[in-house]
Amino acid sequence: MVPDALAAALADAGARMDARFWVPGSAGNLSARIDGERIAITRSGIHKGRIKPDSDIIAVDYDGRALVEGQKPSAETGLHCQLYRLFAPIGAVLHGHSIAATVLSQHALKAGTPIIFSDYELVKAFGFASHAGDVVLPVFENDQDIGRLAAYIEPLLQRDPPIGYVIAGHGVYGWGSTVEHAFWRYEALEFLLACELERRKMK
């Protein structure tokens, strides 16, 4: 039900994220749009660095329901579905739990501010013409009720579509037009977060 090439691409992305320590344990979830009715997503409870493409990537509908009885998608499937529903250009969504994202987002939530990237050349990875100025990465409070969390962030995403977002104390959501595009945008986000964490240590 999931195209072989798409499952292989997600497995490869998971292995690369694991090599960078972005998906420890069973953390994170990866998905890709199959068509207008189906999404491919990692099943619940697997290690993203050792994904088996033929069994660990499953198909769900846009309401997050598994299309094969007995299969269990990631607990955060609703957040992936939301992004595909809201933004037609999105073809893949990656989510991981890096140290930088976890630490910076907890600090940002306590301060009541987003994470702001100022004067970083790599913001050009998101289509900005210049490094000058501030780029905002929203931080949302964690909530184990994914439906409630999705309902809270939806108007914020629609009002000002971000380059990605972070769930506080949890991790990054990044996306792109394909799995590969999503990976290098996600990689850029993690680089910026790591730089910002180091920058703050120097103050």
C-alpha positions in Angstrom: 0.0 0.0 0.0 3.0 2.3 0.6 5.1 2.7 -2.6 8.5 1.0 -2.2 10.5 4.0 -3.2 8.7 6.2 -0.7 9.2 3.7 2.2 12.9 3.4 1.3 13.3 7.1 1.3 11.8 7.4 4.7 14.0 4.6 6.0 17.1 6.3 4.7 16.1 9.6 6.2 15.6 7.8 9.6 19.0 6.3 9.4 20.6 9.7 8.6 18.7 11.3 11.5 19.8 8.6 13.8 23.5 9.0 12.8 23.2 12.6 14.0 21.5 11.7 17.3 18.2 13.4 16.5 16.0 10.3 17.1 17.2 8.5 20.3 15.3 5.5 21.4 11.9 5.3 19.7 11.7 9.1 19.4 10.5 10.9 16.4 8.3 10.1 13.5 8.6 10.4 9.7 6.0 10.7 7.0 5.3 11.4 3.3 2.3 12.2 1.2 1.3 9.3 -1.0 -1.6 11.0 -2.8 -4.7 13.1 -2.0 -6.2 10.4 0.3 -3.2 8.6 1.9 -0.1 9.3 3.9 2.9 7.0 4.6 4.1 7.2 8.2 6.3 5.3 10.7 4.4 2.9 12.9 4.4 3.4 16.6 7.3 2.3 18.9 10.1 1.6 16.4 13.7 2.9 16.3 13.9 5.4 13.4 17.5 4.4 12.7 16.5 0.8 11.9 13.3 1.2 9.9 12.2 -1.9 8.0 10.6 -0.3 4.9 8.2 -3.3 4.3 6.8 -3.4 7.8 7.6 -0.2 9.7 6.1 2.3 7.2 2.3 2.1 7.1 -0.5 4.0 5.3 -3.1 6.2 7.0 -5.9 8.4 5.8 -5.9 12.1 6.3 -7.7 11.6 9.6 -4.8 9.5 10.8 -6.6 6.1 10.7 -4.5 3.1 9.7 -5.7 1.6 6.4 -4.8 -1.9 7.4 -6.5 -3.3 10.5 -4.1 -4.0 13.4 -1.5 -1.5 12.4 -0.7 1.4 14.8 0.7 4.6 13.5 2.8 7.1 15.5 1.0 8.8 18.4 1.6 12.2 16.7 0.1 11.2 13.3 -2.5 14.0 13.7 0.2 16.7 13.5 1.6 15.2 10.3 -1.9 15.0 8.8 -2.6 18.6 9.8 0.4 19.9 7.8 -0.5 17.9 4.7 -4.1 19.2 4.9 -3.1 22.8 5.4 -0.2 23.1 2.9 -0.5 21.5 -0.5 3.2 21.9 -1.3 4.3 19.7 1.6 5.3 16.3 0.5 7.1 15.0 3.6 7.3 15.8 7.3 10.2 14.8 9.7 10.1 15.0 13.5 13.1 14.4 15.8 14.2 15.0 19.4 17.6 16.6 19.4 19.4 18.0 22.5 19.5 21.5 21.1 15.7 21.6 20.3 14.8 20.1 23.7 16.9 22.5 25.7 16.2 25.7 23.7 12.5 25.1 23.5 12.2 24.6 27.3 14.0 27.9 27.9 11.9 29.7 25.3 8.7 28.4 26.8 9.7 29.6 30.3 10.6 33.0 28.8 7.4 33.2 26.8 9.2 33.8 23.5 9.8 31.9 20.3 13.3 30.8 19.2 14.8 33.6 17.0 17.6 33.1 14.5 19.4 36.4 13.8 22.0 36.9 11.1 22.6 33.3 10.2 23.5 32.6 6.6 21.8 29.3 6.6 18.3 30.8 6.8 18.6 31.0 3.0 17.8 27.3 3.0 14.2 28.4 3.7 14.0 30.8 0.8 15.1 34.0 2.5 17.1 36.2 0.1 19.5 37.5 2.8 20.9 36.5 6.2 20.0 39.9 7.6 17.1 40.1 10.0 15.3 37.7 12.3 13.7 34.4 11.5 11.2 33.0 14.0 10.8 29.4 14.9 7.6 29.0 17.0 7.6 27.0 20.2 4.4 25.4 21.4 3.7 23.9 24.8 3.7 20.1 24.9 0.4 18.4 25.2 -0.3 14.6 25.3 -3.7 15.2 23.7 -2.6 15.5 20.1 -6.1 16.6 18.9 -6.1 19.4 21.3 -2.6 20.5 20.4 -3.4 20.4 16.7 -6.5 22.5 17.2 -4.5 25.1 19.2 -1.7 25.5 16.7 -3.7 25.3 13.5 -4.8 29.0 13.4 -1.2 30.0 14.3 0.2 28.0 11.4 -2.4 29.4 8.9 -1.8 33.0 10.0 1.9 33.0 9.6 3.3 29.8 8.0 6.6 29.1 9.8 9.8 27.4 8.6 9.1 24.6 11.1 8.1 24.5 14.7 9.2 23.0 18.1 7.1 21.4 20.8 8.7 22.5 24.1 10.9 19.9 25.8 10.1 17.6 22.9 11.4 18.3 19.4 11.4 19.8 15.9 8.9 19.5 13.1 10.3 20.2 9.7 9.0 19.6 6.2 9.6 19.9 2.5 8.3 19.0 -1.0 9.9 15.6 -1.0 11.6 13.4 1.7 15.0 14.6 0.6 13.9 18.2 0.5 12.4 17.8 4.0 15.6 16.2 5.2 17.9 19.1 4.2 15.5 21.7 5.5 15.3 19.7 8.8 19.1 19.5 8.8 19.3 23.2 8.4 16.9 23.7 11.3 19.0 21.5 13.6 22.2 23.3 12.5 20.6 26.6 13.4 19.4 25.3 16.8 22.8 23.9 17.6 24.5 27.2 16.7 22.0 29.1 18.9 22.6 26.8 21.8 26.4 27.3 21.5 26.0 31.0 21.1 24.0 31.3 24.3 26.8 29.3 26.2 29.2 32.0 25.2 27.3 34.9 26.8 
